[in-house]
């Protein structure tokens, strides 16, 4: 089996090791990023929804940066939201801060009943820049 090429953002490796998953894996020119939530440094949820979504994006951007990517390299996004009927508008106010201009990545949004105490999670697939795949 090929060893996984794991990407760790600065300062959060212990959190991922404690929960036994990789934040991101490089494979065949792509970066597969695990779902990111609006967790504080200790892993606890940020209670304010808008701040939680912003923090989830910040955590995502840190992983993308550690892999030599930006959000412009993202080709596919999946978001999970608890009670999207009441949280979607608030969560989506943050998106333009990170999303950039068109053309946008593909998007799948899923309503869920539980996210380990969080209300929003985002996972992405990004195309690695040529310099990051060598």
C-alpha positions as CSV (number, residue, x, y, z in Angstrom):
1,X,0.0,0.0,0.0
2,X,1.2,3.5,-0.8
3,X,1.8,5.7,2.2
4,X,-0.7,8.5,2.4
5,X,0.7,12.0,1.7
6,X,-0.9,13.8,4.6
7,X,-1.1,17.6,4.9
8,X,-1.2,19.1,8.4
9,X,-2.0,22.8,9.0
10,X,0.3,24.5,11.5
11,X,-0.6,24.1,15.1
12,X,-3.5,21.6,14.8
13,X,-1.8,18.3,14.4
14,X,-2.6,17.1,17.9
15,X,-6.3,17.7,17.4
16,X,-6.3,15.5,14.3
17,X,-4.2,12.8,15.9
18,X,-6.5,12.8,18.9
19,X,-9.5,12.3,16.6
20,X,-7.6,9.8,14.4
21,X,-8.1,11.3,10.9
22,X,-6.0,13.2,8.4
23,X,-6.9,16.8,7.6
24,X,-6.0,16.4,4.0
25,X,-4.5,13.9,1.6
26,X,-2.6,14.6,-1.6
27,X,-3.3,12.0,-4.3
28,X,-3.0,12.0,-8.1
29,X,-2.8,15.8,-8.5
30,X,-5.7,16.5,-6.1
31,X,-6.1,17.5,-2.5
32,X,-8.9,15.8,-0.6
33,X,-9.7,17.8,2.5
34,X,-11.6,16.4,5.5
35,X,-14.7,18.2,6.7
36,X,-13.7,21.4,8.5
37,X,-15.8,22.9,11.3
38,X,-15.7,26.1,13.2
39,X,-13.6,24.7,16.1
40,X,-11.5,26.8,18.4
41,X,-7.9,25.8,19.1
42,X,-9.0,23.3,21.8
43,X,-11.5,21.7,19.3
44,X,-14.6,23.1,20.9
45,X,-17.4,24.6,18.8
46,X,-17.6,28.4,18.3
47,X,-21.1,29.2,19.6
48,X,-22.0,32.1,17.3
49,X,-23.1,30.6,13.9
50,X,-21.6,33.3,11.6
51,X,-18.3,33.2,13.6
52,X,-18.4,29.4,13.4
53,X,-18.8,29.4,9.6
54,X,-16.0,32.0,9.3
55,X,-13.7,29.8,11.5
56,X,-14.5,26.7,9.5
57,X,-13.4,28.6,6.4
58,X,-10.3,29.8,8.2
59,X,-9.4,26.2,9.2
60,X,-10.0,25.1,5.6
61,X,-7.8,27.9,4.2
62,X,-5.0,26.9,6.6
63,X,-5.1,23.4,5.2
64,X,-5.2,24.6,1.6
65,X,-2.2,26.9,2.3
66,X,-0.2,24.1,3.9
67,X,-0.7,22.2,0.7
68,X,0.3,25.1,-1.5
69,X,-3.2,25.9,-2.6
70,X,-5.8,28.6,-2.3
71,X,-9.6,28.5,-2.5
72,X,-9.2,29.3,-6.2
73,X,-7.9,25.7,-6.6
74,X,-11.1,24.2,-5.1
75,X,-13.1,22.4,-7.7
76,X,-15.8,20.7,-5.5
77,X,-17.4,21.7,-2.2
78,X,-19.7,19.7,0.1
79,X,-21.3,21.5,3.0
80,X,-23.3,20.0,5.9
81,X,-25.6,22.2,7.9
82,X,-27.8,21.4,10.9
83,X,-31.3,22.8,10.4
84,X,-30.5,24.5,7.0
85,X,-33.9,26.0,6.8
86,X,-33.0,28.3,9.7
87,X,-29.2,28.5,9.3
88,X,-28.6,28.8,5.6
89,X,-29.0,32.5,5.2
90,X,-26.6,33.3,8.1
91,X,-24.1,30.7,7.0
92,X,-24.1,31.9,3.4
93,X,-23.4,35.5,4.4
94,X,-19.8,34.4,5.0
95,X,-19.3,32.5,1.7
96,X,-18.4,35.6,-0.5
97,X,-15.5,36.4,1.8
98,X,-13.8,33.2,0.8
99,X,-15.5,32.0,-2.4
100,X,-14.0,34.5,-4.9
101,X,-15.5,35.3,-8.2
102,X,-17.1,33.1,-10.8
103,X,-16.7,30.5,-12.1
104,X,-17.4,28.9,-8.7
105,X,-16.7,25.3,-7.6
106,X,-19.4,22.7,-7.8
107,X,-21.5,22.5,-4.6
108,X,-23.5,20.0,-2.7
109,X,-25.3,21.1,0.4
110,X,-26.7,18.6,2.8
111,X,-29.0,19.1,5.8
112,X,-28.0,16.9,8.7
113,X,-29.3,16.4,12.3
114,X,-25.9,16.2,14.0
115,X,-22.4,17.4,13.6
116,X,-20.7,16.7,16.9
117,X,-21.9,19.9,18.4
118,X,-21.3,22.1,15.3
119,X,-23.8,23.6,13.0
120,X,-21.7,23.8,9.8
121,X,-19.0,21.7,8.1
122,X,-17.3,22.1,4.8
123,X,-15.2,19.6,2.9
124,X,-13.5,20.2,-0.5
125,X,-11.5,18.7,-3.3
126,X,-8.8,21.0,-4.8
127,X,-6.6,20.6,-7.8
128,X,-3.0,20.9,-6.7
129,X,-0.9,23.5,-8.5
130,X,1.7,21.9,-10.7
131,X,4.4,23.1,-8.3
132,X,2.7,21.2,-5.4
133,X,2.6,17.9,-7.2
134,X,6.3,17.6,-8.1
